Amino acid sequence: MRYLAALLFTVFFAASALASQCPSLMSQIDRQLQSVQLDSETEASIRALREEGESLHNQGKHSESVKVLREAMDKLDAMS
């Protein structure tokens, strides 16, 4: 029983940590998009990933959201 309680405790706090990362990543992407020059195709791709990440966050799929938002960040970092 203690193991189950510990597992549930860990999962709950891991989900909370991921949930709080999403808005932070979205604001980072927004700030970088304002300060970097990109071709329209790359910018559209990054904006689409950012929107997908926000949608996943709003659906409560935080781990998937973080993955998509980090992909957008990686593309931004490669361009700067």
Buried (B, 14 or more C-beta within 10 A) or exposed (E): EEEEEEEEEEEEEEEEEBBEBBEEBBEBBEEBBEEBEBEEEBBEBBBEBBEBBBEBBEEEBBEBBBEBBBBBBEBBEEBE
